[in-house]
């Protein structure tokens, strides 16, 4: 059976597949009342301050914030509170290095720390970041086309060094969630309502997975992608263990993804469903944030509670799933409820501490090493890191493959609807290089050149090849203005000529192509010889 995030694990909770079975298992038979959108389709109040290079800031500077707190493709957030510092990481899929860990003091402003995973173990899905007995762990589901499993890496300092991946030999599952049970033993909860015991060191499993939970099922008339119970995050508060799970599919209809909760006094169950499930869901396609789900709860700086989860920005599937912050309130009956509505309005910050910075510059003069924290290869070979070098402000990238589809481009995450990037590029005879908007090996757009001709990249294909008047060195710019892509070229970086083919890229996303990624800016070097990149510049528009 082919397993995919969209529906692979629905069969594992088939016992919850009908209202009758749900009632038989003690689950509520009534239809929950969804949260009413604050003001569907009216986003006039949604303006963001500008930060580094014009990138939008969630911190409004007046004691409030406006989502997203992490713009761009930051899906499946896993968050850890460690003393007075928060750490968070996200799915990195085919990008290596991956699993970049970010840090914050106030849950709104975040800065990068390290890329924890430096080895290609396949497409990396929703990880779990946790700390146990003074050691940090990352539990990682990953898959190649012909092999899939779950892995663990560990470090004694969050900055690393992080260990090599250890294969847990746990196939058929995704989205592990770590917890210490009432018996003092360590466990991983898994997609579909299963769990498995870990050894005391957390580096191997014990026995076989056990099925302990049939997830709550939404009403059949709702528009969803598929059942797909996934992303179980387990926490303990008081006498109760709480399981926070995603159902409904991570993309597809904007109203599909959602957050549900169950609780139990034992990790083995019985698990009782929240009477007001789901506690988070996009209920109207006119809302600002689509497909909201895959949540983790965390205690805030003031002792109150918050949750991070992801969502697509309305009309901008191309930006991937962005990280959203919502407040949690615990009711008198001991259940958590999200209070942010559709997240289209500013909310009070978890903390008013001053002096917090957010994000990082995406421009790169190649004088320092930003590999991993910013740049990553798409689906690289195991020795890809040795493929490039930095010397005197020049990034040397030996050519590989024949085009962007097989040369492992260097790309990065950005979170703006409108932006541009440019770079000075020089190529050897036989080398083709350029700038890209890259989704995956089968879907990308951009402009490249060799010593004689340009090459136009569109729909993941190489098209027109008009004459190149600049020879082996030129300046190149790509502007993406809300999905309208325009390329420019220049001999000196001062006087620019508009390339005569523009593109529209709003369809370069998950619901068209699959893969769960975003349209990333990037650079590439293909053919033979080498390309040299200087003074990469990025700016939001």
N, C-alpha and C positions, 0 to 999 in steps of 0.2 A: 504493500500500500504506500503510495506517495504521500509524505507528510509535508504540509505547508502550514504557515501561521494562520492562513485564512480559515481552515476548517479541519486541520489534521487531528485535533484532539477533541473535537466534539463527540466522536464515537466513544471516548473514554468516559463520558458522563451521560451516556444514553439513558440512564435511569431517570434523568431529569428532563427528558425530551417531550413530555406531554403534561398538560395540567393535571390529569388524573394521577400520574406517577408523582408529580410534585406534591400534590396533596397527601398522597400516601406516605411520602417521606417526611411529612411534617412541615413542608414549606408553605408559605402563604398562598392562598388561591386567589386573593383579591389583586386587582390591578393597581400598582402604586400610582400616585399622582405625581407626574413629572414637574420639575421646577419650571415655572413660567419665565420665558426670556425677559430680561429687563426692558429691552426696547428693540425688537427684531429689526435688523436692517438699518438702524440709525446708529452710526458710529461717529457722529460729529464730535463727540466729547473725547474721542480717542486720539490724542496727540502725545508724542513722546519727546522729551528733551534729547538733544544730540550729544553723543559722547565722542570717543576716539574716532577720527575719520568720518564723523557724521553718523556713526552707528547709533541706533535708537537705544535709549536707556529705560528700564522699567521703573527706576527710582525717579519720582517726579520732583524731588527736592523739597517737598512741603510736608513730609511725614506720611505720604501716601505712595503707592506704586500702582502701575498699570501693566498687566500682562502683555507680552510674555516676559518672564524673568530671564529666560535664555532663548534668544531668537535664533532661528535657523534650525537645522536638523539635529535636535537633541532628544531622541525618542527613548521611551522606556526608562525614565529616570529612576536611579537607585540612590538613595540619600542616607547618609550616616551622620549622626551627631556624635562628636568626639570632644568632650569637654565643652568649651565655648565656641568651637569651630565646627562648621558643617562641610562635609565632602559629598560630592555628587558625580556620578558618571552615567553614561548612556550607551545604547547600542551603537556599534561602529561598523557593522556589516562588513563589506569587502575592503574597508580602508585600514591600512597597516602602515605605521603603528596605529593602534586603536585604544579604546577605553581611556580616553583622556579624563583625568580626575580634576575637578574644579573645587575651589574652596570659597567659603563665605562666612561672615560673622552675623549677617542679618537676614539671610535667605533670599535677598533681592539682588545684591551686588556680588558677582562671582568673578574669580580670576583663575587661570589654569595653573596646575601644579606639575603634572607629569602625564605622559602617555604610558600606562601601565603594561600594555600588551605590545610586545615588539616582534612576535613571531606570528606568521600567517597560519592560523589553525582553521581557516574557512570563514564563512560568513558568520559574524558574531551578532547574536541576538541579545535579548534582554538579560543583562548581568545582575548580579547581587553583590553589592559592596557591604562588608560587615567587619566588625572587630570582635575578637574573642581572646580573652586572656592576654591582652596586650599586643596581639598580632592582627594585622589586616589581611583580609581575604577577599578575593574576587572569584565568584562562581560564574562560569561562562558557558552558555550553550553555543555551539558552533557547528558548522556543517560545510563540507565539500560536497560536490554532486554525488560522489561515491562513498562518502563516510560522514557520519554525524555522531556527535557525542556531547558530553558536558565535561568541562575542565575546571581546574582550580589553579590560581596563582596566589602567592602570599608575599608579604613584606613586613619587616619589623618597623619600618618607617614609611609613612604614606608617600614620601618622595621617592621611595625605592632605595636600593634596587629591588625590583620585583622578580620573583622566581620564574623559571621556565614553566610553561603550562604542564600540568599533570592531568592525564586523561583519566576521568572517573569511570570510563567504560559504561556510560549511562546513555544509551541511545533511545530514540523514540520519545524523548521529552524535551521541553524547552522551559525557559524562565524559572530557574531555581530560586527559592526563597529560604534563607537560613533562619533557624530558631533553635534555642535551647529549650527542651521540653521540661515538664514538671519532674521528670526523673533525672534531670541533670545531663541527659545525653543530647548530642547535637543531631539535627535533622535538616534535610532539604525538602521543602514542599515543591511540587512539580505541577506542570500544566495538567489539566483534566481532573484535579482533585486527588492526586496521588502524593505520597511522601516516601522518603527512604532515610534510614539511619546513616550517620557518618561515624567514622572512627573519631577518637578523642582529639586527634590532631587535625581533623577536618580535611584530610588529604586522600581519603578513600571512602567507599561506601561499605555498608554492612548489610548482608542479606539482599532481599528483593524489594522492589517498591510495593507499598500497600495502598489500597484505595480507601480514603477516609472521608471524602466529601463529594456529594453530587451538587454542583453549583446551581444556584437560583436561576430560573428560566424566565425570561421576559415574555410578555404577551405576544402571541403569534402575529397580531396585526401590525406590530412595529416594523419599520423599515430598517433592516440590519444587513450586514454582510454575511454573517453566519454565527453560530453559537460560539465556538472557539474559546472555551474557558482557558485563560492563560494569566501569567504574571502574578501568581500568588505571593503576597508579601505578608509575613506573619509578625505580629508584635504582641507583647503582653502588657496589659494595663490593669492593675489591681489583681483580682482573682481570675480574670478572663484573658484567654488568647483570642486575638482578633485576626481574621484572614481577610485581606483586601484583594479582590480578584477583578480581572477584566473579562467581560464577555461581549459578544456582538460583532467581533471582527474589528481589526485595527484600521481599516480604510473602508472602501465601498461607499454606501450611502452616508451622508454627513451625520445622520442620526443613529448610526449603528453602534459605535463603541460606547462603553459605559463602565462605571465602577460599582461593584457590589461588595457587600460585607457580610461575614458570618462570624459567630463567636462560639467558643467552647471553653470549658474549664480544663480540658485535656487536649493535647495536640492530636490524640487519637480519635477525638470526637466524643459524643455526637456534636456536630456543628449545626448551629441554629441560625437561620437567615435573618438578616436585618428586616424588620417589618416595613421599612420604608425604602427598600431597594428599588431601583438603583439610587445611590446617593449623588452621583454625577452622571449626567447624560446631556448631549446636545439634542434638544427636542424640536428644533425648527431650523431648517436649512438657511434661514435668513440671519441666524446668529453669527457673531464674529468668529467663534471657534468651533470647528467641526471635529467630529470623531474623538471626543474627549474621553480619555480613559487611561488605564495602566498606572495606578496610583500607588504611592508610598506615603505613609504617615510619618511625621516627625514632630518632636516637642520643640516649640519655639524658644527664643532667647528669654522670654518673660514667663515661661512655664505654660503658655497656652499651646494649642495644637494646630498644625498645618499639614497640608498634603501637596505633593508635587505630582503632576501627571502631564501627559502630552496631549496636543491637539493640532489639527491643521488650521491654518489661517484661511478664512473664507476667501475663495478665489485664488489661493496660492498654495495648492498642493505641491508646487515645485520647490517650496521652501522646506518641505519635509514636516515632521512632527516636532513642534516647538514645546519647550517646557513651560508649564503654567503653574502658578502658585495659588492655592485656595485655602481659606480658613476652615478649620474643623471645630465644631462645638459639640461637647458631650452632653446629651440630654439626661434628664433625671432617671430614665430607664437604662442608662448605661450604654446607649448606642451613639455612634458618631454621625454627625450630619454636616455636609458641606454647606457653606453659607454665601459663597460668592456669586450665585446665580449663573448668568451666562458669561461672566468675567469681562463684560464690556465697560465696566465703570472702575474708577480708581478705588483702591481699598487701603485702609490703614496698614502701614508697614509692621512687620513683626517686631522691629526694633528701630529706634530713632538714633542709633549711634552714628556719629559724624565721621567723616574722613574715609568712607568706604569707596573703593574704586571698582569699576566693572569692565570686563572684556579685555581685549588686547588689540594692538595695531595689526592689521592684516597686510599692510605694506611691508616689503622685505628688501633690504639692500644687500642681503646675503652676507653680512659681516658677522652675524651670530647664528647659532644653530636653532632654528625653529622647526626642525624635523620632528614630527610626532605631535608636538603641542599645536602647531598649525598645519603643516604640510603632511600629507600621507599619500602613499602609493595606492592605486586601485589594484586589488588582487595581485600582489607582487609575488615573485619567486622568493625562495628562502634567503637568497644572498643579495636581494635588491638594494639593501642599504649601501653596499659597497659600489653601487652603480654610479653614484654621483659624488662630487666633492665641491667644497667651497674654497676659493682662493682669491684673496684680494678683492672681495666684493663681487665675485663672479661665481655663478652656479654652473658647474660643468655637468651636463647630463648626456652620457653616451647614448646613442640611438639604439632602439630595440623595436622589433616587429616591423610592421609595414604602415600602420596608421594608429589613431587613438584606440581602436578596438583591441589591439594586441600589444601595446607598448607600455602598459601600466602608467598612465598619466599621474602626475602629482597634482592633487586637488586639496581644497579646504572648505570648511563650512562657513557660510556667512548668512546673515539674517535679515537683509533688507529687500524691500520690494523693487527698489531701483538703485542701481550702483554701476560703477565702471571700474575696470582694471586695465593696466597697461604695463608693458615691459619692453626693454631693448633686447633683441634676440639676434644672435649670429649663428650661422650654420656652416658646417663643412660641406664640401661637395658630396652629394649622396644622402644628405640629411634633410628631413622635412620636420619642421617644428612650428609651434604656434600657440595660440590661446584658445581655450575651450570653455564651454558650459557643458559639463559632463554628468550624465545620469548613470549610465553603465556602458559596457562594451557595445551594446546594440542601439544606444540612443544618446546622441550628443550633437552639439552644434558649435560652430566657431570658424576660425580662419587660421590656415597655416601657409607655409611657403618653403620652397627650396631655392636653389641658386637661380633658377630660371622662371618659375611660375608660382602663383598662388594656388592654394587648394581650398575649396569651400567645403566645410563640413556641415551637413544638415540631415536630420532624421537618422543619424548614425551612419551616414553614407558620405563618400567623397564625390563631389559633383564637379562644378565648373573649375577649370584651371587656366584662368587668364594670365597674361604675361606679368611678370614681377619686375618693376622698373628699378628696384633698389639693390638687386643682387643678393649677396649672402648675409647682409646685415640690414636690419630695419627696426623701427619702433612700431609696436602694434598695440591697439586698444580695442577692447570690447565693452560696449555699453548695453546693459539689460535694463530697460525702462519699463517695468511692469509687463514683462514678457515680450516686448518688442526689442529685438536684438539688432544692434548696428555695430559694424566693425570699421575701424579706421587704420590707416598706415601712414608712416612718416619716415623721411630720411634723417631728420634731426631731432625729433621729439618736440618740435615747436610748431611746425606747419603740418596740419593733418589733412589727409584726403579720405573722404568717405568711400568705403568699398561699395560697389554698386549692387550688392545683394543683401537685403535685410530678411530677418526671420521672425516668426512668431512661435514662442516655445511654451505656451500655457499647458500644452498636452504632454510635456515631458515629465511624467510623474507616475506614482504607484498605480493609480487606477487605470492607467493605459498600459504600462510596461511591467508592473509588478516589481518586486525587489525591495520595497520599503525605503527607498533612498530619497535624496534630494538632487536638484540640479546644481552642481558645484562648479565654481570657477576653478580653472586649472591650466597647467602648461604641459606640453608633451614634446617628445623627441623620438622620431621614428626613422627607420631606414638604416643607413650605415654612417659611421663617423660620429660626430658629437655636436650638440647644440650648447650654446653658452647664453645664459640669461643674466641680465643686469638690471638693478633698480626696479623691482616690481612695485607698482603703486596701485593701491585700492582706495576708493572713496565712495561713500553713500551719496546718493543724489537727492 
